[in-house]
Amino acid sequence: MRTPKVFIARDRIQDAVCRLAEEIRRDYRDTAPLLLSTLKGSFMFLADLVRVLDLPVEIAFVRLSSYGSGTVSSGQIEVVQALREDISGREVLVIEDIIDSGRTAGFLLPYLIARAPVSVRVCTLLDKPQRRQVHVTIDYRGFTIPDVFVVGYGLDWNEQYRHLPDICVLEP
Ligand code: PRP
């Protein structure tokens, strides 16, 4: 195990979650959006967000995987658990923990649009634009971060560290 060093502390994360919730609430005030969480990484962000959102949301999950082992993306997106809900006619808000290369979102958005929702927007806690390979329009963004490998608050390294309450970098 490498030593995690706090990069974004839990109180800053909660401030960002509250700010995002306000933005989302304002935009969806007369609707009941479907929040679509991409597993596994976004589980903690989703759980915190819905508790402060104060909107009659529904929740759905899709599990996609892009990373091989370690810190290098395989570049291939795999649908590990497909979307089961009918999203036709729904306002869909994708909840991501991080947009890095953009390949996951770049795969997911057409996958969703093919299912005839009214709208699809993207909310990500972390945006790492320096690594972008595929353009993604981000509607709600928590933090823009540099090209550092982060773990914690749902994000993993080889399935480790997801439980950490802060977003951390790994010290060698
Ligand atoms: C991570 C993260 C995002 C995606 C972002 O998921 O949760 O979904 O990668 O990377 P990208 O923009 O380069 O596609 P991962 O595939 O590691 O699966 P996990 O959520 O189960 O950890």
Backbone and ligand atoms as CSV (ligand in chain L), in Angstrom:
chain,resi,resn,atom,element,x,y,z
A,1,MET,N,N,0.847,-1.198,0.000
A,1,MET,CA,C,0.000,0.000,0.000
A,1,MET,C,C,0.880,1.246,0.000
A,2,ARG,N,N,0.536,2.209,-0.846
A,2,ARG,CA,C,1.246,3.493,-0.803
A,2,ARG,C,C,0.477,4.450,0.113
A,3,THR,N,N,1.169,5.477,0.556
A,3,THR,CA,C,0.556,6.376,1.536
A,3,THR,C,C,-0.274,7.443,0.830
A,4,PRO,N,N,-1.573,7.524,1.136
A,4,PRO,CA,C,-2.385,8.582,0.535
A,4,PRO,C,C,-2.155,9.932,1.224
A,5,LYS,N,N,-1.999,10.964,0.424
A,5,LYS,CA,C,-1.823,12.313,0.963
A,5,LYS,C,C,-3.020,13.142,0.505
A,6,VAL,N,N,-3.616,13.873,1.429
A,6,VAL,CA,C,-4.852,14.612,1.103
A,6,VAL,C,C,-4.578,15.651,0.009
A,7,PHE,N,N,-5.413,15.614,-1.003
A,7,PHE,CA,C,-5.306,16.543,-2.130
A,7,PHE,C,C,-6.502,17.500,-2.118
A,8,ILE,N,N,-7.706,16.964,-1.932
A,8,ILE,CA,C,-8.900,17.795,-1.724
A,8,ILE,C,C,-9.576,17.251,-0.458
A,9,ALA,N,N,-9.573,18.066,0.577
A,9,ALA,CA,C,-10.086,17.608,1.871
A,9,ALA,C,C,-11.601,17.501,1.868
A,10,ARG,N,N,-12.113,16.705,2.790
A,10,ARG,CA,C,-13.540,16.379,2.816
A,10,ARG,C,C,-14.444,17.611,2.943
A,11,ASP,N,N,-13.974,18.637,3.684
A,11,ASP,CA,C,-14.840,19.821,3.829
A,11,ASP,C,C,-14.944,20.590,2.511
A,12,ARG,N,N,-13.863,20.614,1.746
A,12,ARG,CA,C,-13.916,21.261,0.430
A,12,ARG,C,C,-14.804,20.456,-0.522
A,13,ILE,N,N,-14.745,19.138,-0.399
A,13,ILE,CA,C,-15.618,18.293,-1.237
A,13,ILE,C,C,-17.076,18.610,-0.915
A,14,GLN,N,N,-17.391,18.691,0.373
A,14,GLN,CA,C,-18.795,18.941,0.753
A,14,GLN,C,C,-19.256,20.328,0.308
A,15,ASP,N,N,-18.358,21.308,0.356
A,15,ASP,CA,C,-18.711,22.642,-0.154
A,15,ASP,C,C,-19.048,22.569,-1.645
A,16,ALA,N,N,-18.232,21.815,-2.392
A,16,ALA,CA,C,-18.479,21.669,-3.835
A,16,ALA,C,C,-19.784,20.921,-4.089
A,17,VAL,N,N,-20.046,19.891,-3.291
A,17,VAL,CA,C,-21.288,19.127,-3.450
A,17,VAL,C,C,-22.491,20.050,-3.234
A,18,CYS,N,N,-22.422,20.897,-2.225
A,18,CYS,CA,C,-23.537,21.820,-1.944
A,18,CYS,C,C,-23.701,22.837,-3.070
A,19,ARG,N,N,-22.593,23.338,-3.579
A,19,ARG,CA,C,-22.666,24.299,-4.695
A,19,ARG,C,C,-23.277,23.630,-5.927
A,20,LEU,N,N,-22.830,22.430,-6.245
A,20,LEU,CA,C,-23.377,21.713,-7.402
A,20,LEU,C,C,-24.862,21.436,-7.205
A,21,ALA,N,N,-25.233,21.056,-6.003
A,21,ALA,CA,C,-26.647,20.767,-5.715
A,21,ALA,C,C,-27.501,22.018,-5.965
A,22,GLU,N,N,-26.991,23.170,-5.562
A,22,GLU,CA,C,-27.738,24.419,-5.803
A,22,GLU,C,C,-27.923,24.665,-7.292
A,23,GLU,N,N,-26.852,24.469,-8.055
A,23,GLU,CA,C,-26.930,24.691,-9.504
A,23,GLU,C,C,-27.936,23.722,-10.138
A,24,ILE,N,N,-27.849,22.459,-9.719
A,24,ILE,CA,C,-28.723,21.422,-10.290
A,24,ILE,C,C,-30.179,21.694,-9.907
A,25,ARG,N,N,-30.406,22.047,-8.649
A,25,ARG,CA,C,-31.761,22.325,-8.156
A,25,ARG,C,C,-32.395,23.480,-8.922
A,26,ARG,N,N,-31.598,24.496,-9.178
A,26,ARG,CA,C,-32.092,25.659,-9.919
A,26,ARG,C,C,-32.510,25.248,-11.339
A,27,ASP,N,N,-31.700,24.420,-11.988
A,27,ASP,CA,C,-31.976,24.055,-13.385
A,27,ASP,C,C,-33.103,23.032,-13.528
A,28,TYR,N,N,-33.305,22.196,-12.515
A,28,TYR,CA,C,-34.292,21.111,-12.617
A,28,TYR,C,C,-35.472,21.347,-11.675
A,29,ARG,N,N,-35.746,22.602,-11.305
A,29,ARG,CA,C,-36.677,22.834,-10.200
A,29,ARG,C,C,-38.081,22.301,-10.454
A,30,ASP,N,N,-38.528,22.244,-11.711
A,30,ASP,CA,C,-39.889,21.765,-11.959
A,30,ASP,C,C,-39.916,20.358,-12.545
A,31,THR,N,N,-38.836,19.643,-12.398
A,31,THR,CA,C,-38.761,18.303,-12.992
A,31,THR,C,C,-38.279,17.291,-11.959
A,32,ALA,N,N,-38.399,16.048,-12.342
A,32,ALA,CA,C,-37.897,14.960,-11.490
A,32,ALA,C,C,-36.859,14.203,-12.308
A,33,PRO,N,N,-35.609,14.669,-12.301
A,33,PRO,CA,C,-34.610,14.049,-13.171
A,33,PRO,C,C,-34.234,12.640,-12.712
A,34,LEU,N,N,-33.695,11.898,-13.656
A,34,LEU,CA,C,-33.118,10.589,-13.352
A,34,LEU,C,C,-31.612,10.792,-13.227
A,35,LEU,N,N,-31.084,10.543,-12.051
A,35,LEU,CA,C,-29.643,10.649,-11.847
A,35,LEU,C,C,-29.016,9.307,-12.190
A,36,LEU,N,N,-28.133,9.324,-13.155
A,36,LEU,CA,C,-27.501,8.085,-13.608
A,36,LEU,C,C,-26.053,8.070,-13.144
A,37,SER,N,N,-25.785,7.206,-12.205
A,37,SER,CA,C,-24.458,7.114,-11.600
A,37,SER,C,C,-23.639,6.058,-12.322
A,38,THR,N,N,-22.409,6.435,-12.675
A,38,THR,CA,C,-21.508,5.483,-13.318
A,38,THR,C,C,-20.661,4.801,-12.235
A,39,LEU,N,N,-20.911,3.529,-12.080
A,39,LEU,CA,C,-20.176,2.762,-11.067
A,39,LEU,C,C,-18.819,2.336,-11.602
A,40,LYS,N,N,-17.856,2.103,-10.710
A,40,LYS,CA,C,-18.098,2.195,-9.278
A,40,LYS,C,C,-17.773,3.575,-8.726
A,41,GLY,N,N,-16.953,4.325,-9.426
A,41,GLY,CA,C,-16.306,5.494,-8.847
A,41,GLY,C,C,-17.223,6.564,-8.284
A,42,SER,N,N,-18.452,6.687,-8.815
A,42,SER,CA,C,-19.285,7.833,-8.413
A,42,SER,C,C,-20.220,7.526,-7.250
A,43,PHE,N,N,-20.080,6.342,-6.622
A,43,PHE,CA,C,-21.074,5.976,-5.610
A,43,PHE,C,C,-21.091,6.948,-4.427
A,44,MET,N,N,-19.948,7.426,-3.999
A,44,MET,CA,C,-19.897,8.272,-2.805
A,44,MET,C,C,-20.389,9.688,-3.136
A,45,PHE,N,N,-19.982,10.175,-4.281
A,45,PHE,CA,C,-20.428,11.493,-4.751
A,45,PHE,C,C,-21.950,11.499,-4.902
A,46,LEU,N,N,-22.503,10.478,-5.543
A,46,LEU,CA,C,-23.957,10.391,-5.713
A,46,LEU,C,C,-24.652,10.403,-4.360
A,47,ALA,N,N,-24.142,9.604,-3.432
A,47,ALA,CA,C,-24.789,9.482,-2.119
A,47,ALA,C,C,-24.800,10.827,-1.393
A,48,ASP,N,N,-23.714,11.559,-1.472
A,48,ASP,CA,C,-23.672,12.876,-0.820
A,48,ASP,C,C,-24.546,13.879,-1.565
A,49,LEU,N,N,-24.501,13.834,-2.884
A,49,LEU,CA,C,-25.253,14.809,-3.684
A,49,LEU,C,C,-26.763,14.683,-3.475
A,50,VAL,N,N,-27.287,13.474,-3.530
A,50,VAL,CA,C,-28.751,13.326,-3.427
A,50,VAL,C,C,-29.267,13.740,-2.054
A,51,ARG,N,N,-28.408,13.630,-1.044
A,51,ARG,CA,C,-28.865,13.992,0.306
A,51,ARG,C,C,-29.020,15.492,0.505
A,52,VAL,N,N,-28.333,16.282,-0.313
A,52,VAL,CA,C,-28.490,17.731,-0.174
A,52,VAL,C,C,-29.262,18.346,-1.345
A,53,LEU,N,N,-29.648,17.511,-2.293
A,53,LEU,CA,C,-30.237,18.040,-3.524
A,53,LEU,C,C,-31.652,18.562,-3.332
A,54,ASP,N,N,-32.429,17.869,-2.500
A,54,ASP,CA,C,-33.799,18.301,-2.232
A,54,ASP,C,C,-34.627,18.393,-3.516
A,55,LEU,N,N,-34.536,17.354,-4.331
A,55,LEU,CA,C,-35.354,17.213,-5.545
A,55,LEU,C,C,-35.881,15.778,-5.573
A,56,PRO,N,N,-37.063,15.577,-6.170
A,56,PRO,CA,C,-37.614,14.214,-6.221
A,56,PRO,C,C,-36.966,13.390,-7.333
A,57,VAL,N,N,-35.716,13.051,-7.139
A,57,VAL,CA,C,-34.968,12.360,-8.190
A,57,VAL,C,C,-35.256,10.859,-8.174
A,58,GLU,N,N,-34.997,10.226,-9.308
A,58,GLU,CA,C,-34.855,8.768,-9.337
A,58,GLU,C,C,-33.397,8.491,-9.612
A,59,ILE,N,N,-32.971,7.290,-9.248
A,59,ILE,CA,C,-31.554,6.950,-9.361
A,59,ILE,C,C,-31.408,5.671,-10.176
A,60,ALA,N,N,-30.451,5.680,-11.069
A,60,ALA,CA,C,-30.137,4.471,-11.843
A,60,ALA,C,C,-28.617,4.338,-11.907
A,61,PHE,N,N,-28.199,3.139,-12.219
A,61,PHE,CA,C,-26.764,2.871,-12.277
A,61,PHE,C,C,-26.403,2.187,-13.590
A,62,VAL,N,N,-25.229,2.524,-14.040
A,62,VAL,CA,C,-24.629,1.771,-15.135
A,62,VAL,C,C,-23.189,1.555,-14.710
A,63,ARG,N,N,-22.658,0.398,-15.028
A,63,ARG,CA,C,-21.264,0.173,-14.638
A,63,ARG,C,C,-20.422,0.005,-15.887
A,64,LEU,N,N,-19.537,0.951,-16.044
A,64,LEU,CA,C,-18.614,0.950,-17.174
A,64,LEU,C,C,-17.213,0.824,-16.616
A,65,SER,N,N,-16.331,0.288,-17.406
A,65,SER,CA,C,-14.955,0.185,-16.942
A,65,SER,C,C,-14.017,0.573,-18.077
A,66,SER,N,N,-13.076,1.432,-17.762
A,66,SER,CA,C,-12.137,1.853,-18.795
A,66,SER,C,C,-10.702,1.531,-18.423
A,67,TYR,N,N,-10.409,1.558,-17.149
A,67,TYR,CA,C,-9.022,1.385,-16.750
A,67,TYR,C,C,-8.660,-0.092,-16.702
A,68,GLY,N,N,-7.439,-0.396,-17.143
A,68,GLY,CA,C,-6.885,-1.708,-16.878
A,68,GLY,C,C,-6.381,-1.672,-15.448
A,69,SER,N,N,-5.325,-2.379,-15.165
A,69,SER,CA,C,-4.784,-2.300,-13.822
A,69,SER,C,C,-3.886,-1.071,-13.722
A,70,GLY,N,N,-3.698,-0.586,-12.512
A,70,GLY,CA,C,-2.796,0.533,-12.285
A,70,GLY,C,C,-3.397,1.845,-12.705
A,71,THR,N,N,-2.587,2.725,-13.234
A,71,THR,CA,C,-3.017,4.103,-13.467
A,71,THR,C,C,-3.215,4.407,-14.948
A,72,VAL,N,N,-3.031,3.428,-15.809
A,72,VAL,CA,C,-3.092,3.682,-17.238
A,72,VAL,C,C,-4.378,3.108,-17.812
A,73,SER,N,N,-5.140,3.954,-18.496
A,73,SER,CA,C,-6.388,3.515,-19.087
A,73,SER,C,C,-6.121,2.564,-20.238
A,74,SER,N,N,-6.974,1.543,-20.352
A,74,SER,CA,C,-6.843,0.619,-21.471
A,74,SER,C,C,-7.345,1.259,-22.760
A,75,GLY,N,N,-8.161,2.307,-22.616
A,75,GLY,CA,C,-8.716,2.967,-23.787
A,75,GLY,C,C,-9.993,2.314,-24.280
A,76,GLN,N,N,-10.282,1.129,-23.826
A,76,GLN,CA,C,-11.495,0.420,-24.225
A,76,GLN,C,C,-12.544,0.570,-23.135
A,77,ILE,N,N,-13.771,0.887,-23.544
A,77,ILE,CA,C,-14.846,0.990,-22.567
A,77,ILE,C,C,-15.645,-0.309,-22.598
A,78,GLU,N,N,-15.863,-0.843,-21.422
A,78,GLU,CA,C,-16.614,-2.081,-21.317
A,78,GLU,C,C,-17.878,-1.813,-20.505
A,79,VAL,N,N,-19.029,-2.291,-21.011
A,79,VAL,CA,C,-20.267,-2.196,-20.233
A,79,VAL,C,C,-20.308,-3.405,-19.323
A,80,VAL,N,N,-20.049,-3.177,-18.057
A,80,VAL,CA,C,-20.012,-4.286,-17.096
A,80,VAL,C,C,-21.418,-4.563,-16.587
A,81,GLN,N,N,-22.199,-3.496,-16.398
A,81,GLN,CA,C,-23.608,-3.654,-16.003
A,81,GLN,C,C,-24.414,-2.636,-16.790
A,82,ALA,N,N,-25.272,-3.137,-17.649
A,82,ALA,CA,C,-26.017,-2.257,-18.558
A,82,ALA,C,C,-27.109,-1.491,-17.806
A,83,LEU,N,N,-27.577,-0.428,-18.421
A,83,LEU,CA,C,-28.699,0.342,-17.883
A,83,LEU,C,C,-29.968,-0.497,-18.001
A,84,ARG,N,N,-30.708,-0.625,-16.924
A,84,ARG,CA,C,-31.935,-1.432,-16.969
A,84,ARG,C,C,-33.174,-0.562,-17.112
A,85,GLU,N,N,-33.099,0.693,-16.649
A,85,GLU,CA,C,-34.272,1.568,-16.644
A,85,GLU,C,C,-34.585,2.085,-18.050
A,86,ASP,N,N,-35.886,2.333,-18.263
A,86,ASP,CA,C,-36.323,2.991,-19.499
A,86,ASP,C,C,-36.140,4.498,-19.288
A,87,ILE,N,N,-35.280,5.108,-20.077
A,87,ILE,CA,C,-35.025,6.545,-19.896
A,87,ILE,C,C,-35.708,7.383,-20.974
A,88,SER,N,N,-36.531,6.760,-21.794
A,88,SER,CA,C,-37.202,7.537,-22.841
A,88,SER,C,C,-38.125,8.571,-22.174
A,89,GLY,N,N,-38.041,9.785,-22.679
A,89,GLY,CA,C,-38.873,10.857,-22.136
A,89,GLY,C,C,-38.383,11.421,-20.811
A,90,ARG,N,N,-37.215,10.978,-20.347
A,90,ARG,CA,C,-36.708,11.439,-19.042
A,90,ARG,C,C,-35.619,12.499,-19.211
A,91,GLU,N,N,-35.495,13.309,-18.173
A,91,GLU,CA,C,-34.356,14.228,-18.074
A,91,GLU,C,C,-33.278,13.464,-17.320
A,92,VAL,N,N,-32.173,13.180,-18.006
A,92,VAL,CA,C,-31.121,12.342,-17.413
A,92,VAL,C,C,-29.929,13.219,-17.041
A,93,LEU,N,N,-29.455,13.045,-15.817
A,93,LEU,CA,C,-28.251,13.735,-15.374
A,93,LEU,C,C,-27.210,12.675,-14.997
A,94,VAL,N,N,-26.158,12.621,-15.788
A,94,VAL,CA,C,-25.074,11.653,-15.534
A,94,VAL,C,C,-24.224,12.165,-14.373
A,95,ILE,N,N,-23.973,11.305,-13.423
A,95,ILE,CA,C,-23.147,11.652,-12.259
A,95,ILE,C,C,-21.839,10.884,-12.359
A,96,GLU,N,N,-20.770,11.618,-12.603
A,96,GLU,CA,C,-19.430,11.020,-12.747
A,96,GLU,C,C,-18.536,11.499,-11.612
A,97,ASP,N,N,-17.613,10.661,-11.223
A,97,ASP,CA,C,-16.602,11.082,-10.239
A,97,ASP,C,C,-15.491,11.872,-10.926
A,98,ILE,N,N,-15.082,11.420,-12.113
A,98,ILE,CA,C,-13.995,12.115,-12.810
A,98,ILE,C,C,-14.154,11.959,-14.311
A,99,ILE,N,N,-13.847,13.015,-15.031
A,99,ILE,CA,C,-13.712,12.926,-16.488
A,99,ILE,C,C,-12.257,13.200,-16.794
A,100,ASP,N,N,-11.634,12.202,-17.371
A,100,ASP,CA,C,-10.184,12.174,-17.553
A,100,ASP,C,C,-9.916,12.231,-19.067
A,101,SER,N,N,-9.765,11.090,-19.715
A,101,SER,CA,C,-9.605,11.106,-21.170
A,101,SER,C,C,-10.908,11.532,-21.863
A,102,GLY,N,N,-12.032,11.329,-21.178
A,102,GLY,CA,C,-13.341,11.615,-21.760
A,102,GLY,C,C,-13.924,10.417,-22.501
A,103,ARG,N,N,-13.180,9.313,-22.535
A,103,ARG,CA,C,-13.661,8.155,-23.309
A,103,ARG,C,C,-14.923,7.539,-22.704
A,104,THR,N,N,-14.966,7.487,-21.380
A,104,THR,CA,C,-16.144,6.879,-20.739
A,104,THR,C,C,-17.393,7.698,-21.062
A,105,ALA,N,N,-17.306,9.016,-20.841
A,105,ALA,CA,C,-18.463,9.873,-21.139
A,105,ALA,C,C,-18.740,9.886,-22.640
A,106,GLY,N,N,-17.683,9.852,-23.431
A,106,GLY,CA,C,-17.839,9.851,-24.887
A,106,GLY,C,C,-18.541,8.604,-25.388
A,107,PHE,N,N,-18.394,7.516,-24.655
A,107,PHE,CA,C,-19.107,6.276,-24.962
A,107,PHE,C,C,-20.534,6.327,-24.413
A,108,LEU,N,N,-20.643,6.827,-23.182
A,108,LEU,CA,C,-21.931,6.764,-22.481
A,108,LEU,C,C,-22.984,7.674,-23.106
A,109,LEU,N,N,-22.602,8.869,-23.538
A,109,LEU,CA,C,-23.623,9.820,-23.991
A,109,LEU,C,C,-24.384,9.309,-25.214
A,110,PRO,N,N,-23.721,8.821,-26.264
A,110,PRO,CA,C,-24.493,8.246,-27.378
A,110,PRO,C,C,-25.313,7.014,-26.968
A,111,TYR,N,N,-24.776,6.241,-26.037
A,111,TYR,CA,C,-25.476,5.058,-25.494
A,111,TYR,C,C,-26.807,5.487,-24.870
A,112,LEU,N,N,-26.782,6.636,-24.192
A,112,LEU,CA,C,-28.004,7.148,-23.562
A,112,LEU,C,C,-28.916,7.806,-24.585
A,113,ILE,N,N,-28.345,8.626,-25.448
A,113,ILE,CA,C,-29.158,9.366,-26.424
A,113,ILE,C,C,-29.923,8.396,-27.327
A,114,ALA,N,N,-29.338,7.248,-27.611
A,114,ALA,CA,C,-30.015,6.224,-28.428
A,114,ALA,C,C,-31.279,5.713,-27.749
A,115,ARG,N,N,-31.416,5.954,-26.446
A,115,ARG,CA,C,-32.587,5.491,-25.694
A,115,ARG,C,C,-33.640,6.599,-25.506
A,116,ALA,N,N,-33.514,7.660,-26.277
A,116,ALA,CA,C,-34.544,8.710,-26.408
A,116,ALA,C,C,-34.920,9.455,-25.127
A,117,PRO,N,N,-33.943,9.893,-24.352
A,117,PRO,CA,C,-34.291,10.780,-23.226
A,117,PRO,C,C,-34.640,12.165,-23.750
A,118,VAL,N,N,-35.293,12.979,-22.913
A,118,VAL,CA,C,-35.577,14.372,-23.293
A,118,VAL,C,C,-34.279,15.165,-23.314
A,119,SER,N,N,-33.440,14.935,-22.316
A,119,SER,CA,C,-32.172,15.650,-22.233
A,119,SER,C,C,-31.169,14.792,-21.481
A,120,VAL,N,N,-29.903,15.037,-21.771
A,120,VAL,CA,C,-28.820,14.393,-21.014
A,120,VAL,C,C,-27.816,15.478,-20.668
A,121,ARG,N,N,-27.551,15.635,-19.376
A,121,ARG,CA,C,-26.510,16.549,-18.932
A,121,ARG,C,C,-25.485,15.764,-18.121
A,122,VAL,N,N,-24.344,16.405,-17.912
A,122,VAL,CA,C,-23.233,15.722,-17.244
A,122,VAL,C,C,-22.796,16.540,-16.027
A,123,CYS,N,N,-22.720,15.853,-14.899
A,123,CYS,CA,C,-22.184,16.439,-13.668
A,123,CYS,C,C,-20.981,15.599,-13.242
A,124,THR,N,N,-19.838,16.235,-13.114
A,124,THR,CA,C,-18.663,15.492,-12.644
A,124,THR,C,C,-18.044,16.215,-11.458
A,125,LEU,N,N,-17.618,15.454,-10.490
A,125,LEU,CA,C,-16.949,16.077,-9.344
A,125,LEU,C,C,-15.581,16.605,-9.761
A,126,LEU,N,N,-14.858,15.804,-10.554
A,126,LEU,CA,C,-13.502,16.182,-10.952
A,126,LEU,C,C,-13.394,16.224,-12.468
A,127,ASP,N,N,-12.674,17.212,-12.931
A,127,ASP,CA,C,-12.408,17.349,-14.369
A,127,ASP,C,C,-10.892,17.481,-14.525
A,128,LYS,N,N,-10.330,16.600,-15.340
A,128,LYS,CA,C,-8.880,16.626,-15.575
A,128,LYS,C,C,-8.642,16.927,-17.060
A,129,PRO,N,N,-8.784,18.202,-17.449
A,129,PRO,CA,C,-8.806,18.537,-18.885
A,129,PRO,C,C,-7.494,18.275,-19.607
A,130,GLN,N,N,-6.369,18.273,-18.886
A,130,GLN,CA,C,-5.077,18.047,-19.571
A,130,GLN,C,C,-4.993,16.682,-20.241
A,131,ARG,N,N,-5.803,15.726,-19.788
A,131,ARG,CA,C,-5.720,14.374,-20.326
A,131,ARG,C,C,-6.785,14.082,-21.377
A,132,ARG,N,N,-7.545,15.085,-21.756
A,132,ARG,CA,C,-8.708,14.832,-22.604
A,132,ARG,C,C,-8.322,14.339,-23.997
A,133,GLN,N,N,-8.952,13.260,-24.398
A,133,GLN,CA,C,-8.818,12.722,-25.757
A,133,GLN,C,C,-10.127,12.879,-26.529
A,134,VAL,N,N,-11.227,12.855,-25.794
A,134,VAL,CA,C,-12.558,12.937,-26.397
A,134,VAL,C,C,-13.265,14.133,-25.772
A,135,HIS,N,N,-13.771,15.030,-26.602
A,135,HIS,CA,C,-14.453,16.221,-26.064
A,135,HIS,C,C,-15.732,15.819,-25.324
A,136,VAL,N,N,-15.925,16.408,-24.168
A,136,VAL,CA,C,-17.150,16.186,-23.393
A,136,VAL,C,C,-17.661,17.549,-22.924
A,137,THR,N,N,-18.931,17.828,-23.147
A,137,THR,CA,C,-19.528,19.043,-22.594
A,137,THR,C,C,-19.950,18.743,-21.157
A,138,ILE,N,N,-19.350,19.477,-20.229
A,138,ILE,CA,C,-19.627,19.265,-18.804
A,138,ILE,C,C,-20.564,20.386,-18.342
A,139,ASP,N,N,-21.708,19.991,-17.795
A,139,ASP,CA,C,-22.694,20.984,-17.360
A,139,ASP,C,C,-22.474,21.422,-15.919
A,140,TYR,N,N,-21.993,20.518,-15.081
A,140,TYR,CA,C,-21.764,20.820,-13.667
A,140,TYR,C,C,-20.414,20.202,-13.287
A,141,ARG,N,N,-19.533,21.042,-12.727
A,141,ARG,CA,C,-18.153,20.608,-12.464
A,141,ARG,C,C,-17.772,21.005,-11.040
A,142,GLY,N,N,-17.281,20.039,-10.277
A,142,GLY,CA,C,-16.849,20.339,-8.914
A,142,GLY,C,C,-15.495,21.022,-8.887
A,143,PHE,N,N,-14.475,20.320,-9.378
A,143,PHE,CA,C,-13.105,20.824,-9.375
A,143,PHE,C,C,-12.422,20.511,-10.704
A,144,THR,N,N,-11.634,21.447,-11.167
A,144,THR,CA,C,-10.703,21.168,-12.262
A,144,THR,C,C,-9.365,20.847,-11.619
A,145,ILE,N,N,-8.793,19.703,-11.978
A,145,ILE,CA,C,-7.536,19.292,-11.326
A,145,ILE,C,C,-6.446,19.083,-12.379
A,146,PRO,N,N,-5.175,19.183,-11.958
A,146,PRO,CA,C,-4.075,18.911,-12.884
A,146,PRO,C,C,-3.939,17.409,-13.133
A,147,ASP,N,N,-2.951,17.049,-13.922
A,147,ASP,CA,C,-2.758,15.653,-14.295
A,147,ASP,C,C,-2.038,14.880,-13.191
A,148,VAL,N,N,-2.767,14.658,-12.109
A,148,VAL,CA,C,-2.256,13.828,-11.017
A,148,VAL,C,C,-3.231,12.680,-10.811
A,149,PHE,N,N,-2.710,11.529,-10.374
A,149,PHE,CA,C,-3.577,10.367,-10.173
A,149,PHE,C,C,-4.192,10.443,-8.789
A,150,VAL,N,N,-5.517,10.532,-8.752
A,150,VAL,CA,C,-6.200,10.721,-7.474
A,150,VAL,C,C,-6.986,9.468,-7.087
A,151,VAL,N,N,-7.062,9.269,-5.787
A,151,VAL,CA,C,-7.830,8.149,-5.219
A,151,VAL,C,C,-8.678,8.690,-4.070
A,152,GLY,N,N,-9.563,7.845,-3.594
A,152,GLY,CA,C,-10.399,8.210,-2.453
A,152,GLY,C,C,-11.724,8.798,-2.905
A,153,TYR,N,N,-12.664,8.876,-1.971
A,153,TYR,CA,C,-14.006,9.396,-2.233
A,153,TYR,C,C,-14.600,8.673,-3.464
A,154,GLY,N,N,-14.409,7.375,-3.499
A,154,GLY,CA,C,-14.947,6.547,-4.581
A,154,GLY,C,C,-13.939,6.133,-5.619
A,155,LEU,N,N,-12.870,6.916,-5.757
A,155,LEU,CA,C,-11.890,6.614,-6.812
A,155,LEU,C,C,-10.854,5.614,-6.309
A,156,ASP,N,N,-10.435,4.739,-7.210
A,156,ASP,CA,C,-9.560,3.647,-6.786
A,156,ASP,C,C,-8.213,3.649,-7.486
A,157,TRP,N,N,-7.323,2.849,-6.930
A,157,TRP,CA,C,-6.133,2.373,-7.624
A,157,TRP,C,C,-6.135,0.870,-7.390
A,158,ASN,N,N,-6.330,0.110,-8.464
A,158,ASN,CA,C,-6.445,-1.342,-8.319
A,158,ASN,C,C,-7.470,-1.753,-7.269
A,159,GLU,N,N,-8.603,-1.060,-7.276
A,159,GLU,CA,C,-9.730,-1.332,-6.365
A,159,GLU,C,C,-9.445,-0.953,-4.911
A,160,GLN,N,N,-8.305,-0.361,-4.634
A,160,GLN,CA,C,-7.993,0.100,-3.281
A,160,GLN,C,C,-8.337,1.580,-3.151
A,161,TYR,N,N,-8.504,2.012,-1.918
A,161,TYR,CA,C,-8.617,3.425,-1.511
A,161,TYR,C,C,-9.980,4.063,-1.777
A,162,ARG,N,N,-10.960,3.348,-2.319
A,162,ARG,CA,C,-12.246,3.990,-2.615
A,162,ARG,C,C,-12.916,4.531,-1.356
A,163,HIS,N,N,-12.619,3.924,-0.221
A,163,HIS,CA,C,-13.312,4.260,1.026
A,163,HIS,C,C,-12.826,5.563,1.658
A,164,LEU,N,N,-11.709,6.101,1.206
A,164,LEU,CA,C,-11.142,7.283,1.866
A,164,LEU,C,C,-12.107,8.462,1.768
A,165,PRO,N,N,-12.302,9.215,2.855
A,165,PRO,CA,C,-13.251,10.337,2.814
A,165,PRO,C,C,-12.727,11.578,2.120
A,166,ASP,N,N,-11.412,11.652,1.895
A,166,ASP,CA,C,-10.811,12.775,1.172
A,166,ASP,C,C,-10.340,12.289,-0.200
A,167,ILE,N,N,-10.173,13.214,-1.126
A,167,ILE,CA,C,-9.529,12.881,-2.396
A,167,ILE,C,C,-8.031,13.039,-2.177
A,168,CYS,N,N,-7.279,11.997,-2.509
A,168,CYS,CA,C,-5.863,11.938,-2.152
A,168,CYS,C,C,-5.011,11.644,-3.373
A,169,VAL,N,N,-3.731,11.971,-3.253
A,169,VAL,CA,C,-2.733,11.480,-4.197
A,169,VAL,C,C,-1.888,10.450,-3.459
A,170,LEU,N,N,-1.272,9.561,-4.225
A,170,LEU,CA,C,-0.472,8.502,-3.601
A,170,LEU,C,C,0.994,8.910,-3.585
A,171,GLU,N,N,1.563,8.912,-2.408
A,171,GLU,CA,C,2.985,9.193,-2.277
A,171,GLU,C,C,3.744,7.929,-2.645
A,172,PRO,N,N,4.915,8.070,-3.298
A,172,PRO,CA,C,5.673,6.862,-3.648
A,172,PRO,C,C,6.180,6.134,-2.402
L,1,PRP,C1,C,-13.083,5.894,-13.993
L,1,PRP,C2,C,-13.984,6.992,-13.489
L,1,PRP,C3,C,-14.701,7.464,-14.719
L,1,PRP,C4,C,-13.720,7.157,-15.825
L,1,PRP,C5,C,-13.068,8.436,-16.276
L,1,PRP,O1,O,-13.823,4.727,-14.019
L,1,PRP,O2,O,-14.857,6.511,-12.516
L,1,PRP,O3,O,-15.890,6.747,-14.929
L,1,PRP,O4,O,-12.711,6.286,-15.300
L,1,PRP,O5,O,-12.027,8.189,-17.156
L,1,PRP,P1,P,-12.050,8.596,-18.695
L,1,PRP,O6,O,-12.577,9.986,-18.790
L,1,PRP,O7,O,-10.590,8.493,-19.060
L,1,PRP,O8,O,-12.878,7.607,-19.429
L,1,PRP,P2,P,-13.145,3.281,-14.188
L,1,PRP,O9,O,-13.270,2.868,-15.601
L,1,PRP,O10,O,-11.785,3.300,-13.584
L,1,PRP,O11,O,-14.088,2.353,-13.347
L,1,PRP,P3,P,-14.531,2.506,-11.809
L,1,PRP,O12,O,-15.466,3.694,-11.747
L,1,PRP,O13,O,-15.212,1.216,-11.514
L,1,PRP,O14,O,-13.288,2.728,-10.987
